[in-house]
């Protein structure tokens, strides 16, 4: 039986007096590929930030491999929704990936070791970007930029990779490349993916969470119309082209929703 990589119990996070997520309970097993979907403002990014320990939680608890968050930062690689980086800044792909090796509290004049540079090249090879190591980030396409950020997250050899909308601003070909890459990475690590891309849900993940402040659904990556209506507040037509259509169930049984 796979170990629990991330355990969340009765988690609530507020922004001021406004609840972002309320009473969420969730186990993510080691080796799982978990997709998280839901409407804008439904708490998806908040949940990721809570797991990462970069925002305070109001109640409940989160454990990473049976330890409190904060003690295990080296276990988690993170690809944020929007990179906090001016793409015009004169920095190379390799230098960006090397920043993933930085540890908190170190001098700004730190020089990277030979080991750091070898590791950076290896993760660039893993995302098929070793030939772009010396290229300036301003010269990258959207898909190349996202794969560079994935490489940066991989630079610490994480056990868990967390991604927030990694295909939101890329073309169809790049999206396919990124999902193929994530499928390969899932052979070695747990992946938690926030997405609005229902085709990814249909063809990629092996577990699904539907979140709209509260946990609406957690289970196999196929949904009933009732779950989708509860999640988005209205009926939604889901259409998949060219992939196995596992998004909507066709039978009459539906899960009990709170």
TORMIDO-666768 format. One record per residue (C-alpha): residue in three letters; chain; x, y, z. Coordinates in pm, whole numbers, plus 50000, padded with zeros to 5 digits. Layout:
ATOM   residuo   cadena      xx      yy      zz
ATOM       ala        A       X       Y       Z
...
This chain:
ATOM   residuo   cadena      xx      yy      zz
ATOM       unk        A   50000   50000   50000
ATOM       unk        A   50131   50344   49906
ATOM       unk        A   50221   50582   50184
ATOM       unk        A   50030   50905   50230
ATOM       unk        A   50244   51183   50085
ATOM       unk        A   50014   51472   50182
ATOM       unk        A   49755   51451   50459
ATOM       unk        A   49508   51738   50505
ATOM       unk        A   49262   51738   50795
ATOM       unk        A   48976   51987   50838
ATOM       unk        A   49173   52264   50669
ATOM       unk        A   49028   52617   50662
ATOM       unk        A   49198   52930   50528
ATOM       unk        A   49051   53279   50547
ATOM       unk        A   49150   53605   50383
ATOM       unk        A   49031   53850   50645
ATOM       unk        A   48677   53741   50721
ATOM       unk        A   48629   53570   50385
ATOM       unk        A   48672   53192   50369
ATOM       unk        A   48891   53071   50084
ATOM       unk        A   48867   52703   50175
ATOM       unk        A   48664   52544   50455
ATOM       unk        A   48689   52207   50625
ATOM       unk        A   48890   52032   50354
ATOM       unk        A   49002   51675   50428
ATOM       unk        A   49223   51506   50171
ATOM       unk        A   49486   51232   50147
ATOM       unk        A   49726   51226   49853
ATOM       unk        A   49899   50890   49819
ATOM       unk        A   50261   50854   49719
ATOM       unk        A   50290   50816   49341
ATOM       unk        A   49948   50965   49274
ATOM       unk        A   49879   51207   48987
ATOM       unk        A   49612   51430   49137
ATOM       unk        A   49420   51688   48936
ATOM       unk        A   49242   51975   49111
ATOM       unk        A   48966   52158   48925
ATOM       unk        A   48711   52420   49021
ATOM       unk        A   48586   52769   48940
ATOM       unk        A   48796   53084   48967
ATOM       unk        A   48809   53190   49331
ATOM       unk        A   48724   52838   49444
ATOM       unk        A   49039   52802   49656
ATOM       unk        A   49263   52591   49432
ATOM       unk        A   49573   52811   49451
ATOM       unk        A   49508   52876   49820
ATOM       unk        A   49515   52500   49882
ATOM       unk        A   49849   52468   49705
ATOM       unk        A   50000   52757   49900
ATOM       unk        A   49877   52605   50225
ATOM       unk        A   50045   52274   50137
ATOM       unk        A   50364   52465   50058
ATOM       unk        A   50346   52648   50391
ATOM       unk        A   50365   52993   50234
ATOM       unk        A   50033   53117   50374
ATOM       unk        A   49896   53077   50729
ATOM       unk        A   49608   52840   50793
ATOM       unk        A   49323   52924   51029
ATOM       unk        A   49238   52572   51141
ATOM       unk        A   49315   52211   51068
ATOM       unk        A   49652   52061   50984
ATOM       unk        A   49868   51953   50693
ATOM       unk        A   50137   51685   50707
ATOM       unk        A   50394   51593   50442
ATOM       unk        A   50508   51236   50494
ATOM       unk        A   50384   51249   50855
ATOM       unk        A   50571   51570   50935
ATOM       unk        A   50435   51920   50983
ATOM       unk        A   50475   52154   50688
ATOM       unk        A   50791   52364   50701
ATOM       unk        A   51022   52078   50796
ATOM       unk        A   51021   51922   50454
ATOM       unk        A   51063   52200   50197
ATOM       unk        A   51319   51994   50009
ATOM       unk        A   51057   51731   49934
ATOM       unk        A   50835   51962   49728
ATOM       unk        A   50901   52127   49393
ATOM       unk        A   50664   52409   49295
ATOM       unk        A   50573   52558   48959
ATOM       unk        A   50365   52873   49024
ATOM       unk        A   50080   52996   48808
ATOM       unk        A   50264   53306   48696
ATOM       unk        A   50639   53330   48727
ATOM       unk        A   50752   53634   48924
ATOM       unk        A   51012   53720   48665
ATOM       unk        A   51061   53998   48416
ATOM       unk        A   51130   53806   48096
ATOM       unk        A   51344   54096   47978
ATOM       unk        A   51585   54042   48269
ATOM       unk        A   51925   53931   48133
ATOM       unk        A   51943   53576   48271
ATOM       unk        A   51995   53243   48099
ATOM       unk        A   51789   52927   48120
ATOM       unk        A   52066   52751   48313
ATOM       unk        A   52090   53037   48563
ATOM       unk        A   51715   53023   48626
ATOM       unk        A   51730   52649   48691
ATOM       unk        A   52024   52700   48927
ATOM       unk        A   51811   52930   49143
ATOM       unk        A   51612   52619   49231
ATOM       unk        A   51922   52501   49421
ATOM       unk        A   51930   52807   49647
ATOM       unk        A   51863   52757   50017
ATOM       unk        A   51712   53012   50251
ATOM       unk        A   51947   53232   50449
ATOM       unk        A   52245   53209   50215
ATOM       unk        A   52459   53501   50101
ATOM       unk        A   52355   53682   49783
ATOM       unk        A   52716   53643   49668
ATOM       unk        A   52696   53265   49675
ATOM       unk        A   52869   53082   49391
ATOM       unk        A   52707   52767   49265
ATOM       unk        A   52908   52450   49299
ATOM       unk        A   53005   52210   49024
ATOM       unk        A   52748   51969   49169
ATOM       unk        A   52478   52237   49134
ATOM       unk        A   52567   52297   48771
ATOM       unk        A   52575   51925   48688
ATOM       unk        A   52234   51882   48848
ATOM       unk        A   52093   52181   48655
ATOM       unk        A   52211   52035   48325
ATOM       unk        A   52062   51697   48412
ATOM       unk        A   51716   51837   48484
ATOM       unk        A   51733   52042   48163
ATOM       unk        A   51800   51715   47982
ATOM       unk        A   51499   51566   48158
ATOM       unk        A   51272   51839   48019
ATOM       unk        A   51445   51827   47675
ATOM       unk        A   51595   52176   47705
ATOM       unk        A   51966   52109   47748
ATOM       unk        A   52032   52267   47406
ATOM       unk        A   51880   52592   47538
ATOM       unk        A   52089   52615   47856
ATOM       unk        A   52265   52936   47750
ATOM       unk        A   51965   53101   47587
ATOM       unk        A   51823   53417   47743
ATOM       unk        A   51475   53372   47892
ATOM       unk        A   51349   53660   47676
ATOM       unk        A   51404   53436   47372
ATOM       unk        A   51192   53146   47494
ATOM       unk        A   50847   53051   47372
ATOM       unk        A   50568   53012   47624
ATOM       unk        A   50603   52635   47630
ATOM       unk        A   50981   52651   47669
ATOM       unk        A   50943   52898   47953
ATOM       unk        A   50706   52663   48138
ATOM       unk        A   50938   52365   48089
ATOM       unk        A   51223   52576   48225
ATOM       unk        A   51016   52645   48539
ATOM       unk        A   50947   52274   48575
ATOM       unk        A   51322   52211   48549
ATOM       unk        A   51383   52467   48824
ATOM       unk        A   51132   52285   49045
ATOM       unk        A   51307   51953   48974
ATOM       unk        A   51649   52088   49070
ATOM       unk        A   51606   51976   49432
ATOM       unk        A   51500   51619   49345
ATOM       unk        A   51152   51658   49498
ATOM       unk        A   50930   51370   49603
ATOM       unk        A   50623   51583   49527
ATOM       unk        A   50578   51818   49231
ATOM       unk        A   50306   52083   49261
ATOM       unk        A   50196   52281   48955
ATOM       unk        A   49946   52565   48930
ATOM       unk        A   49798   52599   48578
ATOM       unk        A   50118   52504   48393
ATOM       unk        A   49948   52507   48050
ATOM       unk        A   49736   52820   48089
ATOM       unk        A   49936   53033   47844
ATOM       unk        A   50083   52785   47597
ATOM       unk        A   49980   52657   47256
ATOM       unk        A   49833   52313   47186
ATOM       unk        A   50165   52152   47090
ATOM       unk        A   50338   52284   47401
ATOM       unk        A   50048   52170   47618
ATOM       unk        A   50087   51817   47482
ATOM       unk        A   50462   51825   47547
ATOM       unk        A   50409   51940   47905
ATOM       unk        A   50150   51672   47978
ATOM       unk        A   50373   51404   47825
ATOM       unk        A   50656   51528   48046
ATOM       unk        A   50438   51519   48358
ATOM       unk        A   50330   51166   48274
ATOM       unk        A   50696   51061   48268
ATOM       unk        A   50777   51247   48588
ATOM       unk        A   50487   51077   48764
ATOM       unk        A   50677   50748   48736
ATOM       unk        A   50920   50888   48996
ATOM       unk        A   50718   51135   49202
ATOM       unk        A   50377   51240   49326
ATOM       unk        A   50217   51514   49116
ATOM       unk        A   49950   51763   49224
ATOM       unk        A   49817   51966   48932
ATOM       unk        A   49572   52255   48939
ATOM       unk        A   49411   52304   48601
ATOM       unk        A   49110   52436   48412
ATOM       unk        A   49197   52200   48130
ATOM       unk        A   48932   51928   48142
ATOM       unk        A   49110   51736   47868
ATOM       unk        A   49396   51690   48116
ATOM       unk        A   49146   51554   48363
ATOM       unk        A   49016   51315   48098
ATOM       unk        A   49350   51182   47978
ATOM       unk        A   49617   51243   48240
ATOM       unk        A   49538   51228   48611
ATOM       unk        A   49449   50916   48808
ATOM       unk        A   49272   51096   49093
ATOM       unk        A   49058   51407   49088
ATOM       unk        A   48959   51675   49339
ATOM       unk        A   48678   51921   49273
ATOM       unk        A   48707   52226   49496
ATOM       unk        A   48474   52521   49540
ATOM       unk        A   48567   52652   49886
ATOM       unk        A   48468   52307   50013
ATOM       unk        A   48562   51968   49878
ATOM       unk        A   48288   51878   49631
ATOM       unk        A   48437   51553   49503
ATOM       unk        A   48745   51333   49548
ATOM       unk        A   48788   51014   49353
ATOM       unk        A   48829   50871   49005
ATOM       unk        A   48876   51119   48714
ATOM       unk        A   48519   51092   48591
ATOM       unk        A   48231   51311   48700
ATOM       unk        A   47855   51299   48723
ATOM       unk        A   47647   51589   48597
ATOM       unk        A   47541   51654   48957
ATOM       unk        A   47901   51697   49073
ATOM       unk        A   47981   51934   48785
ATOM       unk        A   47667   52142   48848
ATOM       unk        A   47748   52163   49220
ATOM       unk        A   48107   52258   49144
ATOM       unk        A   48040   52534   48892
ATOM       unk        A   47691   52639   49002
ATOM       unk        A   47536   52566   48664
ATOM       unk        A   47522   52288   48402
ATOM       unk        A   47843   52254   48200
ATOM       unk        A   47886   52078   47865
ATOM       unk        A   48212   51883   47866
ATOM       unk        A   48350   51783   47527
ATOM       unk        A   48672   51591   47469
ATOM       unk        A   48827   51541   47126
ATOM       unk        A   49093   51285   47053
ATOM       unk        A   49126   51151   47410
ATOM       unk        A   48938   50886   47609
ATOM       unk        A   48629   51063   47740
ATOM       unk        A   48629   50981   48109
ATOM       unk        A   48499   51316   48230
ATOM       unk        A   48127   51243   48266
ATOM       unk        A   47972   50920   48389
ATOM       unk        A   47677   50789   48193
ATOM       unk        A   47505   50590   48467
ATOM       unk        A   47237   50720   48702
ATOM       unk        A   47419   50672   49033
ATOM       unk        A   47574   50985   49177
ATOM       unk        A   47792   51050   49477
ATOM       unk        A   47639   51189   49793
ATOM       unk        A   47728   51557   49813
ATOM       unk        A   47729   51758   50132
